[in-house]
Amino acid sequence: MAKTGPVQYTKEVKSEMKKVTWPSKDETIKSTIAVFVMVTLISLFLFFADQVMAFVIKLLLSL
């Protein structure tokens, strides 16, 4: 891979940044809400799965 100087690197970065399509404010808000909902659901699932496994292990160890 050929090495480039800082000036050439900066030009290439500016060129690539012009190609980026940024999400709209509405898309960003919807995506953020979806992430928070999924994180909440997964954390609740893992909490209850952990509680069930802890109960089963305590039950088995008490035998």
N, CA, C and O atoms as a Tripos MOL2 file, in Angstrom:
@<TRIPOS>MOLECULE
protein
  252   251    63     0     0
PROTEIN
NO_CHARGES

@<TRIPOS>ATOM
      1 N           0.8460   -1.1690    0.0000 N.3       1 MET1
      2 CA          0.0000    0.0000    0.0000 C.3       1 MET1
      3 C           0.8960    1.2380    0.0000 C.2       1 MET1
      4 O           1.8250    1.3480    0.8000 O.2       1 MET1
      5 N           0.6100    2.1400   -0.8830 N.am      2 ALA2
      6 CA          1.4240    3.3390   -1.0120 C.3       2 ALA2
      7 C           1.1070    4.3080    0.1260 C.2       2 ALA2
      8 O          -0.0500    4.4940    0.5030 O.2       2 ALA2
      9 N           2.1600    4.9170    0.6590 N.am      3 LYS3
     10 CA          1.9750    5.9040    1.7160 C.3       3 LYS3
     11 C           1.6810    7.2520    1.0890 C.2       3 LYS3
     12 O           2.2460    7.6150    0.0570 O.2       3 LYS3
     13 N           0.7770    7.9950    1.7380 N.am      4 THR4
     14 CA          0.4500    9.3240    1.2490 C.3       4 THR4
     15 C           0.7810   10.3380    2.3350 C.2       4 THR4
     16 O           0.8030   10.0130    3.5220 O.2       4 THR4
     17 N           1.0330   11.5530    1.9150 N.am      5 GLY5
     18 CA          1.3300   12.6150    2.8680 C.3       5 GLY5
     19 C           0.0610   13.1360    3.5050 C.2       5 GLY5
     20 O          -1.0430   12.7690    3.1040 O.2       5 GLY5
     21 N           0.2230   13.9980    4.5070 N.am      6 PRO6
     22 CA         -0.9430   14.5230    5.2140 C.3       6 PRO6
     23 C          -1.8690   15.3590    4.3320 C.2       6 PRO6
     24 O          -3.0850   15.3440    4.5250 O.2       6 PRO6
     25 N          -1.3060   16.0840    3.3700 N.am      7 VAL7
     26 CA         -2.1360   16.9150    2.5020 C.3       7 VAL7
     27 C          -2.9920   16.0270    1.6000 C.2       7 VAL7
     28 O          -4.1930   16.2570    1.4580 O.2       7 VAL7
     29 N          -2.3840   15.0260    0.9980 N.am      8 GLN8
     30 CA         -3.1160   14.1020    0.1230 C.3       8 GLN8
     31 C          -4.1720   13.3420    0.9260 C.2       8 GLN8
     32 O          -5.2930   13.1410    0.4580 O.2       8 GLN8
     33 N          -3.8060   12.9250    2.1270 N.am      9 TYR9
     34 CA         -4.7430   12.2100    2.9980 C.3       9 TYR9
     35 C          -5.9700   13.0820    3.2850 C.2       9 TYR9
     36 O          -7.1020   12.6040    3.2020 O.2       9 TYR9
     37 N          -5.7500   14.3520    3.6200 N.am     10 THR10
     38 CA         -6.8440   15.2670    3.9140 C.3      10 THR10
     39 C          -7.7480   15.4500    2.7030 C.2      10 THR10
     40 O          -8.9690   15.4970    2.8450 O.2      10 THR10
     41 N          -7.1690   15.5510    1.5300 N.am     11 LYS11
     42 CA         -7.9590   15.6850    0.3040 C.3      11 LYS11
     43 C          -8.8220   14.4480    0.0770 C.2      11 LYS11
     44 O          -9.9900   14.5560   -0.2950 O.2      11 LYS11
     45 N          -8.2350   13.2680    0.3040 N.am     12 GLU12
     46 CA         -8.9860   12.0220    0.1160 C.3      12 GLU12
     47 C         -10.1170   11.8910    1.1310 C.2      12 GLU12
     48 O         -11.2040   11.4150    0.8050 O.2      12 GLU12
     49 N          -9.8520   12.3160    2.3590 N.am     13 VAL13
     50 CA        -10.8890   12.2580    3.3920 C.3      13 VAL13
     51 C         -12.0430   13.1800    3.0230 C.2      13 VAL13
     52 O         -13.2050   12.7870    3.1300 O.2      13 VAL13
     53 N         -11.7400   14.4010    2.5910 N.am     14 LYS14
     54 CA        -12.7890   15.3350    2.1750 C.3      14 LYS14
     55 C         -13.5920   14.7650    1.0090 C.2      14 LYS14
     56 O         -14.8140   14.9060    0.9680 O.2      14 LYS14
     57 N         -12.9180   14.1300    0.0720 N.am     15 SER15
     58 CA        -13.5890   13.5360   -1.0810 C.3      15 SER15
     59 C         -14.5400   12.4190   -0.6490 C.2      15 SER15
     60 O         -15.6660   12.3260   -1.1400 O.2      15 SER15
     61 N         -14.0790   11.5840    0.2660 N.am     16 GLU16
     62 CA        -14.9160   10.4760    0.7470 C.3      16 GLU16
     63 C         -16.0850   10.9870    1.5840 C.2      16 GLU16
     64 O         -17.1800   10.4280    1.5200 O.2      16 GLU16
     65 N         -15.8670   12.0320    2.3600 N.am     17 MET17
     66 CA        -16.9430   12.5720    3.1980 C.3      17 MET17
     67 C         -18.0730   13.1610    2.3510 C.2      17 MET17
     68 O         -19.2220   13.1920    2.7910 O.2      17 MET17
     69 N         -17.7600   13.6220    1.1570 N.am     18 LYS18
     70 CA        -18.7980   14.1440    0.2660 C.3      18 LYS18
     71 C         -19.7070   13.0300   -0.2470 C.2      18 LYS18
     72 O         -20.8450   13.2900   -0.6400 O.2      18 LYS18
     73 N         -19.2100   11.7900   -0.2460 N.am     19 LYS19
     74 CA        -19.9850   10.6500   -0.7350 C.3      19 LYS19
     75 C         -20.9360   10.0760    0.3270 C.2      19 LYS19
     76 O         -21.8390    9.3040    0.0020 O.2      19 LYS19
     77 N         -20.7310   10.4480    1.5720 N.am     20 VAL20
     78 CA        -21.5180    9.8960    2.6720 C.3      20 VAL20
     79 C         -22.9320   10.4570    2.6290 C.2      20 VAL20
     80 O         -23.1280   11.6570    2.4410 O.2      20 VAL20
     81 N         -23.9120    9.5820    2.8040 N.am     21 THR21
     82 CA        -25.2960   10.0290    2.9220 C.3      21 THR21
     83 C         -25.6830    9.9250    4.4010 C.2      21 THR21
     84 O         -25.7770    8.8260    4.9480 O.2      21 THR21
     85 N         -25.8990   11.0480    5.0250 N.am     22 TRP22
     86 CA        -26.2090   11.0960    6.4410 C.3      22 TRP22
     87 C         -27.7050   10.8970    6.6430 C.2      22 TRP22
     88 O         -28.5060   11.3600    5.8310 O.2      22 TRP22
     89 N         -28.0930   10.2080    7.7240 N.am     23 PRO23
     90 CA        -29.5270   10.0120    7.9810 C.3      23 PRO23
     91 C         -30.1810   11.3290    8.3890 C.2      23 PRO23
     92 O         -29.5370   12.2280    8.9290 O.2      23 PRO23
     93 N         -31.4650   11.4110    8.1170 N.am     24 SER24
     94 CA        -32.2060   12.6080    8.5140 C.3      24 SER24
     95 C         -32.4510   12.5650   10.0300 C.2      24 SER24
     96 O         -32.2240   11.5450   10.6800 O.2      24 SER24
     97 N         -32.9120   13.6780   10.5680 N.am     25 LYS25
     98 CA        -33.2020   13.7440   11.9990 C.3      25 LYS25
     99 C         -34.2770   12.7210   12.3660 C.2      25 LYS25
    100 O         -34.1880   12.0680   13.4050 O.2      25 LYS25
    101 N         -35.2890   12.5850   11.5110 N.am     26 ASP26
    102 CA        -36.3730   11.6340   11.7720 C.3      26 ASP26
    103 C         -35.8540   10.1920   11.7960 C.2      26 ASP26
    104 O         -36.2170    9.4100   12.6750 O.2      26 ASP26
    105 N         -35.0060    9.8490   10.8290 N.am     27 GLU27
    106 CA        -34.4270    8.4930   10.7870 C.3      27 GLU27
    107 C         -33.5650    8.2290   12.0180 C.2      27 GLU27
    108 O         -33.5880    7.1320   12.5760 O.2      27 GLU27
    109 N         -32.8040    9.2400   12.4380 N.am     28 THR28
    110 CA        -31.9440    9.0800   13.6090 C.3      28 THR28
    111 C         -32.7650    8.8600   14.8680 C.2      28 THR28
    112 O         -32.4220    8.0150   15.6950 O.2      28 THR28
    113 N         -33.8440    9.6130   15.0190 N.am     29 ILE29
    114 CA        -34.7000    9.4660   16.1990 C.3      29 ILE29
    115 C         -35.3610    8.0900   16.2100 C.2      29 ILE29
    116 O         -35.3990    7.4290   17.2470 O.2      29 ILE29
    117 N         -35.8800    7.6560   15.0630 N.am     30 LYS30
    118 CA        -36.5370    6.3430   14.9910 C.3      30 LYS30
    119 C         -35.5400    5.2130   15.2880 C.2      30 LYS30
    120 O         -35.8730    4.2610   15.9940 O.2      30 LYS30
    121 N         -34.3470    5.3180   14.7590 N.am     31 SER31
    122 CA        -33.3300    4.2910   15.0020 C.3      31 SER31
    123 C         -32.9210    4.2570   16.4700 C.2      31 SER31
    124 O         -32.7310    3.1830   17.0420 O.2      31 SER31
    125 N         -32.7860    5.4330   17.0760 N.am     32 THR32
    126 CA        -32.4100    5.5010   18.4890 C.3      32 THR32
    127 C         -33.4880    4.8860   19.3650 C.2      32 THR32
    128 O         -33.1800    4.1460   20.2980 O.2      32 THR32
    129 N         -34.7460    5.1840   19.0750 N.am     33 ILE33
    130 CA        -35.8520    4.5980   19.8470 C.3      33 ILE33
    131 C         -35.8630    3.0820   19.6750 C.2      33 ILE33
    132 O         -36.0680    2.3510   20.6440 O.2      33 ILE33
    133 N         -35.6470    2.6100   18.4620 N.am     34 ALA34
    134 CA        -35.6270    1.1590   18.2140 C.3      34 ALA34
    135 C         -34.5010    0.4920   19.0070 C.2      34 ALA34
    136 O         -34.6860   -0.5930   19.5570 O.2      34 ALA34
    137 N         -33.3560    1.1310   19.0640 N.am     35 VAL35
    138 CA        -32.2340    0.5660   19.8270 C.3      35 VAL35
    139 C         -32.5780    0.4960   21.3040 C.2      35 VAL35
    140 O         -32.3340   -0.5280   21.9430 O.2      35 VAL35
    141 N         -33.1440    1.5670   21.8620 N.am     36 PHE36
    142 CA        -33.5100    1.5610   23.2790 C.3      36 PHE36
    143 C         -34.5620    0.5010   23.5880 C.2      36 PHE36
    144 O         -34.4900   -0.1550   24.6270 O.2      36 PHE36
    145 N         -35.5340    0.3290   22.7030 N.am     37 VAL37
    146 CA        -36.5730   -0.6930   22.9160 C.3      37 VAL37
    147 C         -35.9480   -2.0900   22.9030 C.2      37 VAL37
    148 O         -36.2440   -2.9140   23.7680 O.2      37 VAL37
    149 N         -35.0870   -2.3490   21.9230 N.am     38 MET38
    150 CA        -34.4680   -3.6780   21.8350 C.3      38 MET38
    151 C         -33.5490   -3.9490   23.0210 C.2      38 MET38
    152 O         -33.5300   -5.0630   23.5440 O.2      38 MET38
    153 N         -32.7950   -2.9530   23.4460 N.am     39 VAL39
    154 CA        -31.9160   -3.1320   24.6080 C.3      39 VAL39
    155 C         -32.7420   -3.4360   25.8490 C.2      39 VAL39
    156 O         -32.3710   -4.2910   26.6530 O.2      39 VAL39
    157 N         -33.8540   -2.7400   26.0040 N.am     40 THR40
    158 CA        -34.7260   -2.9860   27.1570 C.3      40 THR40
    159 C         -35.3010   -4.3960   27.1170 C.2      40 THR40
    160 O         -35.2900   -5.1030   28.1250 O.2      40 THR40
    161 N         -35.8010   -4.8050   25.9570 N.am     41 LEU41
    162 CA        -36.3770   -6.1550   25.8420 C.3      41 LEU41
    163 C         -35.3370   -7.2370   26.1050 C.2      41 LEU41
    164 O         -35.6070   -8.2030   26.8180 O.2      41 LEU41
    165 N         -34.1630   -7.0780   25.5350 N.am     42 ILE42
    166 CA        -33.1120   -8.0910   25.7200 C.3      42 ILE42
    167 C         -32.6530   -8.1310   27.1710 C.2      42 ILE42
    168 O         -32.4160   -9.2090   27.7170 O.2      42 ILE42
    169 N         -32.5250   -6.9570   27.8040 N.am     43 SER43
    170 CA        -32.0950   -6.9570   29.2020 C.3      43 SER43
    171 C         -33.1490   -7.5880   30.1020 C.2      43 SER43
    172 O         -32.8050   -8.2850   31.0560 O.2      43 SER43
    173 N         -34.4270   -7.3550   29.8140 N.am     44 LEU44
    174 CA        -35.4830   -8.0130   30.5920 C.3      44 LEU44
    175 C         -35.4510   -9.5280   30.4010 C.2      44 LEU44
    176 O         -35.5870  -10.2870   31.3610 O.2      44 LEU44
    177 N         -35.2710   -9.9550   29.1640 N.am     45 PHE45
    178 CA        -35.1920  -11.3850   28.9000 C.3      45 PHE45
    179 C         -34.0200  -12.0140   29.6540 C.2      45 PHE45
    180 O         -34.1710  -13.0570   30.2900 O.2      45 PHE45
    181 N         -32.8550  -11.3740   29.5780 N.am     46 LEU46
    182 CA        -31.6800  -11.9170   30.2610 C.3      46 LEU46
    183 C         -31.8540  -11.9090   31.7740 C.2      46 LEU46
    184 O         -31.4000  -12.8310   32.4510 O.2      46 LEU46
    185 N         -32.5020  -10.8840   32.3130 N.am     47 PHE47
    186 CA        -32.7690  -10.8340   33.7520 C.3      47 PHE47
    187 C         -33.6230  -12.0200   34.1850 C.2      47 PHE47
    188 O         -33.2950  -12.7200   35.1420 O.2      47 PHE47
    189 N         -34.7390  -12.2370   33.4560 N.am     48 PHE48
    190 CA        -35.6260  -13.3400   33.8320 C.3      48 PHE48
    191 C         -34.9840  -14.7040   33.5870 C.2      48 PHE48
    192 O         -35.2030  -15.6330   34.3650 O.2      48 PHE48
    193 N         -34.2040  -14.8380   32.5320 N.am     49 ALA49
    194 CA        -33.5010  -16.0950   32.2840 C.3      49 ALA49
    195 C         -32.5030  -16.3670   33.4110 C.2      49 ALA49
    196 O         -32.3590  -17.5080   33.8510 O.2      49 ALA49
    197 N         -31.8220  -15.3310   33.8720 N.am     50 ASP50
    198 CA        -30.8730  -15.4710   34.9760 C.3      50 ASP50
    199 C         -31.5910  -15.8690   36.2560 C.2      50 ASP50
    200 O         -31.0930  -16.7010   37.0140 O.2      50 ASP50
    201 N         -32.7540  -15.2850   36.5030 N.am     51 GLN51
    202 CA        -33.5170  -15.6220   37.7060 C.3      51 GLN51
    203 C         -33.9820  -17.0820   37.6790 C.2      51 GLN51
    204 O         -33.9350  -17.7770   38.6950 O.2      51 GLN51
    205 N         -34.4250  -17.5290   36.5190 N.am     52 VAL52
    206 CA        -34.8700  -18.9190   36.3830 C.3      52 VAL52
    207 C         -33.6900  -19.8680   36.5880 C.2      52 VAL52
    208 O         -33.8070  -20.8650   37.3000 O.2      52 VAL52
    209 N         -32.5630  -19.5590   35.9660 N.am     53 MET53
    210 CA        -31.3870  -20.4320   36.1240 C.3      53 MET53
    211 C         -30.9020  -20.4470   37.5710 C.2      53 MET53
    212 O         -30.5020  -21.4960   38.0750 O.2      53 MET53
    213 N         -30.9300  -19.3010   38.2410 N.am     54 ALA54
    214 CA        -30.5160  -19.2470   39.6460 C.3      54 ALA54
    215 C         -31.4450  -20.0900   40.5060 C.2      54 ALA54
    216 O         -30.9890  -20.7900   41.4100 O.2      54 ALA54
    217 N         -32.7350  -20.0280   40.2350 N.am     55 PHE55
    218 CA        -33.7050  -20.8250   40.9860 C.3      55 PHE55
    219 C         -33.4510  -22.3170   40.7880 C.2      55 PHE55
    220 O         -33.4570  -23.0900   41.7460 O.2      55 PHE55
    221 N         -33.2280  -22.7130   39.5370 N.am     56 VAL56
    222 CA        -32.9850  -24.1260   39.2340 C.3      56 VAL56
    223 C         -31.6920  -24.5990   39.8920 C.2      56 VAL56
    224 O         -31.6470  -25.7010   40.4390 O.2      56 VAL56
    225 N         -30.6650  -23.7990   39.8480 N.am     57 ILE57
    226 CA        -29.3890  -24.1930   40.4630 C.3      57 ILE57
    227 C         -29.5410  -24.3150   41.9730 C.2      57 ILE57
    228 O         -29.0330  -25.2680   42.5650 O.2      57 ILE57
    229 N         -30.2300  -23.3690   42.6080 N.am     58 LYS58
    230 CA        -30.4480  -23.4620   44.0640 C.3      58 LYS58
    231 C         -31.2660  -24.7110   44.3910 C.2      58 LYS58
    232 O         -31.0120  -25.3830   45.3910 O.2      58 LYS58
    233 N         -32.2360  -25.0110   43.5540 N.am     59 LEU59
    234 CA        -33.0650  -26.1950   43.7610 C.3      59 LEU59
    235 C         -32.2080  -27.4570   43.6580 C.2      59 LEU59
    236 O         -32.3370  -28.3600   44.4850 O.2      59 LEU59
    237 N         -31.3360  -27.5280   42.6530 N.am     60 LEU60
    238 CA        -30.4810  -28.6990   42.4770 C.3      60 LEU60
    239 C         -29.4570  -28.8260   43.6090 C.2      60 LEU60
    240 O         -29.1590  -29.9330   44.0590 O.2      60 LEU60
    241 N         -28.9250  -27.7030   44.0620 N.am     61 LEU61
    242 CA        -27.9190  -27.7610   45.1300 C.3      61 LEU61
    243 C         -28.5200  -28.1020   46.4760 C.2      61 LEU61
    244 O         -27.8130  -28.5840   47.3610 O.2      61 LEU61
    245 N         -29.7950  -27.8650   46.6490 N.am     62 SER62
    246 CA        -30.4360  -28.1710   47.9210 C.3      62 SER62
    247 C         -30.8030  -29.6550   48.0580 C.2      62 SER62
    248 O         -31.1990  -30.1060   49.1330 O.2      62 SER62
    249 N         -30.6690  -30.4000   46.9690 N.am     63 LEU63
    250 CA        -31.0300  -31.8210   47.0190 C.3      63 LEU63
    251 C         -30.0250  -32.6180   47.7970 C.2      63 LEU63
    252 O         -30.1750  -33.8320   47.9390 O.2      63 LEU63
@<TRIPOS>BOND
     1     1     2 1
     2     2     3 1
     3     3     4 2
     4     3     5 am
     5     5     6 1
     6     6     7 1
     7     7     8 2
     8     7     9 am
     9     9    10 1
    10    10    11 1
    11    11    12 2
    12    11    13 am
    13    13    14 1
    14    14    15 1
    15    15    16 2
    16    15    17 am
    17    17    18 1
    18    18    19 1
    19    19    20 2
    20    19    21 am
    21    21    22 1
    22    22    23 1
    23    23    24 2
    24    23    25 am
    25    25    26 1
    26    26    27 1
    27    27    28 2
    28    27    29 am
    29    29    30 1
    30    30    31 1
    31    31    32 2
    32    31    33 am
    33    33    34 1
    34    34    35 1
    35    35    36 2
    36    35    37 am
    37    37    38 1
    38    38    39 1
    39    39    40 2
    40    39    41 am
    41    41    42 1
    42    42    43 1
    43    43    44 2
    44    43    45 am
    45    45    46 1
    46    46    47 1
    47    47    48 2
    48    47    49 am
    49    49    50 1
    50    50    51 1
    51    51    52 2
    52    51    53 am
    53    53    54 1
    54    54    55 1
    55    55    56 2
    56    55    57 am
    57    57    58 1
    58    58    59 1
    59    59    60 2
    60    59    61 am
    61    61    62 1
    62    62    63 1
    63    63    64 2
    64    63    65 am
    65    65    66 1
    66    66    67 1
    67    67    68 2
    68    67    69 am
    69    69    70 1
    70    70    71 1
    71    71    72 2
    72    71    73 am
    73    73    74 1
    74    74    75 1
    75    75    76 2
    76    75    77 am
    77    77    78 1
    78    78    79 1
    79    79    80 2
    80    79    81 am
    81    81    82 1
    82    82    83 1
    83    83    84 2
    84    83    85 am
    85    85    86 1
    86    86    87 1
    87    87    88 2
    88    87    89 am
    89    89    90 1
    90    90    91 1
    91    91    92 2
    92    91    93 am
    93    93    94 1
    94    94    95 1
    95    95    96 2
    96    95    97 am
    97    97    98 1
    98    98    99 1
    99    99   100 2
   100    99   101 am
   101   101   102 1
   102   102   103 1
   103   103   104 2
   104   103   105 am
   105   105   106 1
   106   106   107 1
   107   107   108 2
   108   107   109 am
   109   109   110 1
   110   110   111 1
   111   111   112 2
   112   111   113 am
   113   113   114 1
   114   114   115 1
   115   115   116 2
   116   115   117 am
   117   117   118 1
   118   118   119 1
   119   119   120 2
   120   119   121 am
   121   121   122 1
   122   122   123 1
   123   123   124 2
   124   123   125 am
   125   125   126 1
   126   126   127 1
   127   127   128 2
   128   127   129 am
   129   129   130 1
   130   130   131 1
   131   131   132 2
   132   131   133 am
   133   133   134 1
   134   134   135 1
   135   135   136 2
   136   135   137 am
   137   137   138 1
   138   138   139 1
   139   139   140 2
   140   139   141 am
   141   141   142 1
   142   142   143 1
   143   143   144 2
   144   143   145 am
   145   145   146 1
   146   146   147 1
   147   147   148 2
   148   147   149 am
   149   149   150 1
   150   150   151 1
   151   151   152 2
   152   151   153 am
   153   153   154 1
   154   154   155 1
   155   155   156 2
   156   155   157 am
   157   157   158 1
   158   158   159 1
   159   159   160 2
   160   159   161 am
   161   161   162 1
   162   162   163 1
   163   163   164 2
   164   163   165 am
   165   165   166 1
   166   166   167 1
   167   167   168 2
   168   167   169 am
   169   169   170 1
   170   170   171 1
   171   171   172 2
   172   171   173 am
   173   173   174 1
   174   174   175 1
   175   175   176 2
   176   175   177 am
   177   177   178 1
   178   178   179 1
   179   179   180 2
   180   179   181 am
   181   181   182 1
   182   182   183 1
   183   183   184 2
   184   183   185 am
   185   185   186 1
   186   186   187 1
   187   187   188 2
   188   187   189 am
   189   189   190 1
   190   190   191 1
   191   191   192 2
   192   191   193 am
   193   193   194 1
   194   194   195 1
   195   195   196 2
   196   195   197 am
   197   197   198 1
   198   198   199 1
   199   199   200 2
   200   199   201 am
   201   201   202 1
   202   202   203 1
   203   203   204 2
   204   203   205 am
   205   205   206 1
   206   206   207 1
   207   207   208 2
   208   207   209 am
   209   209   210 1
   210   210   211 1
   211   211   212 2
   212   211   213 am
   213   213   214 1
   214   214   215 1
   215   215   216 2
   216   215   217 am
   217   217   218 1
   218   218   219 1
   219   219   220 2
   220   219   221 am
   221   221   222 1
   222   222   223 1
   223   223   224 2
   224   223   225 am
   225   225   226 1
   226   226   227 1
   227   227   228 2
   228   227   229 am
   229   229   230 1
   230   230   231 1
   231   231   232 2
   232   231   233 am
   233   233   234 1
   234   234   235 1
   235   235   236 2
   236   235   237 am
   237   237   238 1
   238   238   239 1
   239   239   240 2
   240   239   241 am
   241   241   242 1
   242   242   243 1
   243   243   244 2
   244   243   245 am
   245   245   246 1
   246   246   247 1
   247   247   248 2
   248   247   249 am
   249   249   250 1
   250   250   251 1
   251   251   252 2
@<TRIPOS>SUBSTRUCTURE
     1 MET1         2 RESIDUE 1 A MET
     2 ALA2         6 RESIDUE 1 A ALA
     3 LYS3        10 RESIDUE 1 A LYS
     4 THR4        14 RESIDUE 1 A THR
     5 GLY5        18 RESIDUE 1 A GLY
     6 PRO6        22 RESIDUE 1 A PRO
     7 VAL7        26 RESIDUE 1 A VAL
     8 GLN8        30 RESIDUE 1 A GLN
     9 TYR9        34 RESIDUE 1 A TYR
    10 THR10       38 RESIDUE 1 A THR
    11 LYS11       42 RESIDUE 1 A LYS
    12 GLU12       46 RESIDUE 1 A GLU
    13 VAL13       50 RESIDUE 1 A VAL
    14 LYS14       54 RESIDUE 1 A LYS
    15 SER15       58 RESIDUE 1 A SER
    16 GLU16       62 RESIDUE 1 A GLU
    17 MET17       66 RESIDUE 1 A MET
    18 LYS18       70 RESIDUE 1 A LYS
    19 LYS19       74 RESIDUE 1 A LYS
    20 VAL20       78 RESIDUE 1 A VAL
    21 THR21       82 RESIDUE 1 A THR
    22 TRP22       86 RESIDUE 1 A TRP
    23 PRO23       90 RESIDUE 1 A PRO
    24 SER24       94 RESIDUE 1 A SER
    25 LYS25       98 RESIDUE 1 A LYS
    26 ASP26      102 RESIDUE 1 A ASP
    27 GLU27      106 RESIDUE 1 A GLU
    28 THR28      110 RESIDUE 1 A THR
    29 ILE29      114 RESIDUE 1 A ILE
    30 LYS30      118 RESIDUE 1 A LYS
    31 SER31      122 RESIDUE 1 A SER
    32 THR32      126 RESIDUE 1 A THR
    33 ILE33      130 RESIDUE 1 A ILE
    34 ALA34      134 RESIDUE 1 A ALA
    35 VAL35      138 RESIDUE 1 A VAL
    36 PHE36      142 RESIDUE 1 A PHE
    37 VAL37      146 RESIDUE 1 A VAL
    38 MET38      150 RESIDUE 1 A MET
    39 VAL39      154 RESIDUE 1 A VAL
    40 THR40      158 RESIDUE 1 A THR
    41 LEU41      162 RESIDUE 1 A LEU
    42 ILE42      166 RESIDUE 1 A ILE
    43 SER43      170 RESIDUE 1 A SER
    44 LEU44      174 RESIDUE 1 A LEU
    45 PHE45      178 RESIDUE 1 A PHE
    46 LEU46      182 RESIDUE 1 A LEU
    47 PHE47      186 RESIDUE 1 A PHE
    48 PHE48      190 RESIDUE 1 A PHE
    49 ALA49      194 RESIDUE 1 A ALA
    50 ASP50      198 RESIDUE 1 A ASP
    51 GLN51      202 RESIDUE 1 A GLN
    52 VAL52      206 RESIDUE 1 A VAL
    53 MET53      210 RESIDUE 1 A MET
    54 ALA54      214 RESIDUE 1 A ALA
    55 PHE55      218 RESIDUE 1 A PHE
    56 VAL56      222 RESIDUE 1 A VAL
    57 ILE57      226 RESIDUE 1 A ILE
    58 LYS58      230 RESIDUE 1 A LYS
    59 LEU59      234 RESIDUE 1 A LEU
    60 LEU60      238 RESIDUE 1 A LEU
    61 LEU61      242 RESIDUE 1 A LEU
    62 SER62      246 RESIDUE 1 A SER
    63 LEU63      250 RESIDUE 1 A LEU
